Amino acid sequence: MKMYLHRQILKGLAAVNLILVITVLQMGSIMAQSQPPTIPLPFDPATIDPSTLPGAKLPLYKGRQFMSLDEQKLPENVKQSMRRDVEQMRQQGFLHAEDAEVLKLDRRHMNRKKSQATKEDLDAIGMAPTKIKEALDTIGIVPTDITETPLATAKLIDVSPNGSWFIDKWTGLSRLFVVKGFGLVSLDEFDFTIGNGGVAVAEELCNEFVNAEPAALRVKESPAKRGITELVWVTEKRLFTLTVNRPLKSRGKVDQFIELAESLH
């Protein structure tokens, strides 16, 4: 499963899988307020300026909406690609992917291992990399509390801002953990209501539930049998993505992964 932006669609990358269509209203004025710092982002669903894109106006949504693919204002070849993925997940339980696509958590982990952490940084947030305290200062949301979840005892190895840049703050963050029984697990969250934004969820892609909220589960595996599993769900204010660097194919493992997601609320 991959988050797919309108920017990418309009650039013709129609072969990429779309799980959720995310558009932030008033993004032109948001981006004009200030320039965000240059940092590597693991997940960046909304930092776009519609005025720079060619063609028709983007379909802008406010709040959380659920709609069918037929209602989505997307190129037909993109919709067809999405429907093929839905059918492939239904028939065989995973999607074929290249190694580069399924190793993103492993690459992020390796990049952090190469960085030098100070004692002050490590004490500040468990096992965070250098400059994490500075990064947290730029996050404009209160992170989801994990103290009553299995992530509370996991090893935190990275925290990065994500989302959109609004009034000198990022509207989301991504945390990377080492979780017993799973491996590398990232938790991304993004408050799309900041700046009057919204999310449109393609109903056909939702094949699971997280605390009664429709969720999209995608399992990807490469020819080398490396894999990744992503679970995306949307509450009234936030979009969450829980990712593990394993292809979870058994129902038992998938249920455990969903239980981890449900513990966050």
N, C-alpha and C positions, 0 to 999 in steps of 0.2 A: 504494500500500500504506500502510495506516495501523495503528499500534499501537492496540489497542482495549481498554480497561480494564473490569474487572467493574463498577467504579463507574459507568461510562458505560452499560453494558448495563442495570443495574438502574434507571438513571434514564430508560430508555426510548429511548436513542439507537440503536435497532437498525439504522438504515440505514447506519451507519458500518462500513467494512470491517474485519474481524478477521483479523490475520495470526498473531499468537501470543497465547495467553492466559497472562497472567503473574500469579501470586499469591505473595505473600511470607508465610510462616507467622509466627505470633507478632507480627503487625504491631501489634496493639492494645498490647502491652507495649512494643514499640519506640517507638511514637509517644508513649507516656506518659513516656518517659525524659527527653526534653527537646524543646524546640521548635526546629526548624531556622530559620536566618536566612531572611528574605524576599528571594528573588532570582528573576529570571526564568529558567525552566528550558526548554530546547529539547526535552527528552524526559524524561518523568516517569512511568515505568511502574508504580511500586510504592508511592508515598506515599499509601496509603489506610488507613483504619481500619475494618475490617469491622463493628465494633460500631455504627457510625453508619448502616449501610445497611439498607434495609427488606427484607422477604421472607426466603427461605430462606438458610441458611448458604452462604457461598461455597465452591466446590470448591477445597480447598487442596492444593497439590502440593509435594513435596519433591524437590529435584534436578531433573534434566532428564528429561522424559518425552515420548514421541511417541505420539500417539493420533489416531484418526480423528475426523471431525466428529460421527459418530454417538455416539462415546463422550464427547464434550465435554458438560458440563452447562450448556448455553447455550439461550436461547430459540430456538424453531424458526425464527422470522423472521430472526434473526441468521444462523443456519446457511444459510438459503436465500439471503440476501444474499451470503454468502461464496462459495457455490457458483456464483452468477451471475457474480461477479467472476472466479473461476477459469475459467469457460467463456469469458468475454469476453477474458481474457488469452490463452487458447489460440487463439481464433478470429482476433483482430485485433492482438494483441501489445501492447495498451495499454488503459487504463481512461479513461473520460471523467471530467473533474473541473472544478471551478470555478477561476478564477484565484487566489482567496484560498487555495486548498488547495495549489497547486503553487508558490507564491512564498515559502514560509516561509524558505528559505535566503537569498533576496534581501532579505527584510525584516530578517532577522537581520544581514546584512552592512550594510545601511543604518543600522541602529541603532548598530552599532559604529563606523561612520564618523563618526557624530555625537558620539561620546564623545571626551573629551580624554585622551590618554595621556601619562604622564610618561616621561622618559628612562629612569628606573630600571625602570619596568614593561616598556618595550620591550626593554631589555637583558636582562631576566630570562627572557624566553621568546620571543624572536624579534620578533614583531609583535603582541603581545597587548594588549588594551585596558586601561584604567585598572582598578585593583583586582584584577588577575589573580593577583598573588602572594597576596593575602588569600584569594581563592577557592580557590587550590590548597592552601592550608593546611587547608581544610575537606574535602578529598577523602581518603577512607580506603582507597583502593586504589592500587596501583602501575600507572600507565598503561601500556598496551601499547607496547612499544618500536617506534619507526618508523624508526630510524636506517638500517636496511638495506632500506627501502622507498622507492617514488617520493615518498611524503609527506615524506621527509627534506629534499628540495630544494624543496618547495612552500612558499608563503608562508602562515604561520600567522597568522590574524587574530582568532581568538576561542577562548577556553577557558571552559567553564561546567560547574559541578557538575551531576549528575543522579542518577537512581536513587532510592534510599530514604535516609532520615535515620536512622542507626544509631549510637548511642553518640557523639554529637557529630561525626559525619563523614558525608559523602555516600558512597554505595556505587558511584558511577559518575561519568563525566565525558563531555563532548562537546567535540570540537575542530573548528573550522571553518578550512578551507584554501582558497587559490586554487591549483588544480592545472592545469598546462599540459596542454592537450588535452582537458580536461574542463570547467573553470570552477570554480564553488563546490562544494566537497565537504566534507561533515561526516562525522566518525567518532564514533559514540556507542558507549560500552561500559558495561555494568552487571553487577556481580558479584552474582548472585542467591543465591549460597550463604551470604552473610553474613546472619546471623539465621535460619539454617535455612530459607531460601526455596527456591523452585522455579519451573520453567517447564514448561508443557505446550504442545507444538508440534502444531498441526493438520496432519496429514500431507498432506492434499489440497492445501494451499496451497504446499507445497514443490515448486518447479519447476526448481530449479538445485542446484548443489553448490558448496561452498567448502571446498577441501581435504578432499573426501570427506564433509563434513558437509552434510546437507540444508539448503537455503536457499530463502527466499521472495523472488522478484523481482517487483516491481510497477512498471510504467511508467504514469504519468498524464499526460494532456494536456488542456488547457483549449480552449474554442472559439477563443481568440486564439492557439492553437498554442504557448502557454507550457507547460512541462512539468517533471516531476521523476521521478527514478528512485530507488527504494529497494531495497536488498538486505539482508535480515535473516537471520542464522544464529546458532546457539546451540552453544557448546562445553560441556564438562562443568561449567564454572563461570561463564561469562560469556555475555551476550547482546550481539551486535554489530549495529549498523545503519550501513550505509554509504549515503550519499545524495548525489546530484549534481543540480544544478538544470538538467537537460536531460532530455528524453524520449529515452532510448536505444532506438531501434527496430531498428537493424541488428544482425545476429548478431555482426559484428566488433566493434562498440562495446560490446555486452553482454559479450563475451569479455574485452575489455580491462578493463572494470569489475570483472569477477570476478577477473581476474589481480591487480588492485590489492588486492582483498580478501584474496586468498590470500597476498600478500606480507607480510601482517601477522602470520603465524604461522610 
